Amino acid sequence: MDRPWFDHYPPDVPRTIDTSGIESMRDLLESSFAQHADQPFSVCMDQWMSYKELDQLSKGFAAWLQHLGLKPGARIGIMLPNIPQFTVVMAGILRAGFVCVNINPLYTSRELEHQLRDSGCTVIVILENFAHTLAPILNQTVLESIVLTSLGDQLGRIKGAWINFAVKYLAKMVPPFQLEGSNALGQAPLVYRLNKALSEGKTFDFHRPHIQPDSFAFLQYTGGTTGLSKGAILTHKNIIAATLQAQYWFSPALKDKGDVKDINSIAALPLYHIFALTLCFFAIRTGSFITLIPNPRDIKKFVAVLAKRPFHIFPAVNTLFNALLQNETFRTLNFKDLLVSQAGGMAASESTAKEWKAVTGSTMIEGWGMSETCAIGSNNPINLASFSGNIGIPLPGIDMVIKDDHGQTLGAHQSGEICIKGPNVMKGYFNQTSETVSAFTDDGYLKTGDIGTQDDKGFFKIVDRKKDMILVSGFNVYPSEIENIASSCPGLLECAAVSIPDAKQGEAIKLFVVRKEPTLTEEEVISYCKTQLTAYKVPKIIEFKDALPKSNVGKILRRELRDVNALS
């Protein structure tokens, strides 16, 4: 196979990787914890956590989980924002040999119920701010244990207590909830506080189970063609491979800095998202530290945090880059230490990239990946002088090709589906045999659903999407889910969801609606959707029509709606 991209690898970046020396993520974590014990790992609201503290806390949580008597391979949900508890819990789960199930804290009860039921989570660790979302659907889950934590629980005894008081009683950000009743098996889940679990865990013996490289590490949920999310099985080997690939690719940019422990990566993207999760493991592997941003939507406070200390690695989606550029204070910051501006999660805008370079002096480097590939796939070389407009070249150990609908590999400049193979590519979809089979080609490549081209130098470019997926601020939204929910709105007959360009989100959702009741309003449709869907899935625009275009078998033709909309 011809791999012209090797000619464009930065110096010292290998062509492949070897994961054989690291058997599991537990080994990778514990090695880094020991090597960097006295170094800072994270800072959140000016509260620092060292690698030694992360080691001790996660070990205690691992021991506590084992003390629950969970079965091998038990799935444990993590429904937390970017706070210190996230990494403590995640590392503890991996060290104990259990499986992490990352959950979007902004999910509605309906969305949370599907993920808990599909994954079979028996334990969930959840910020109390979101417990009211869990309460109504508790009886539809198989949860045996619920672990509650408050925002300030790992932010120091005095400061943490004040933050917890302010969040609950002053800001009133903790809606009332009652986690009582039985689960789907007729059992009443036990409710614990995370700080108590960590304290008890220190007194328990931690047993290091044997973890195979192909053992499940994460169920990373992603959109499904049926409108229901499905869990991508990411093994320990997958995550290790992605971590090493990121290390090899980005380390050359850090050489000029000198002491890696001073490297500050900004974790503004949610850690439950695969993009930020990979950044977290990259930091752990290299011994650098991350700045945790619990709420990046509060741009004013976010910028205030950026102003406190030099930052070197800044991963973001295009919407976040753009939002920061609109803030005048951000434009006055000192950017001399910014080494990497990594764009991903959604298409990067050339206009945003140009303005980012003008303001910060840093070139926006675009890459591409999926939940199914541990966020790693292709990336532009980190030494680019200007924004490329493409998604770069495959990282070490990865092969990418363009295939037609018959599975034949196409040549340069021919348009087809981007397909990927590598040690970072998922094992399959959890309990979805048919979906897994259809996701791969006969020669073992994952079919991505993205239509693209490859040039003579091996650089890939996305030109379209094979699927009807809509990408809102880096998050996958499937029209069928929106349509299924909106169709239940009183007074609505039928509907179809399509994407529209959006300056802030990259894409937004437009819903074409045929009314059953002529009095139905746009506000009523949007209001109904808000009760059933996470905010980024809610349609931005409603257009009423007398009828929707359909095929001769009655299938709504979304493409015709998109084409007409583009011309209007």
Disulfide bonds with the S-S distance in Angstrom:
none
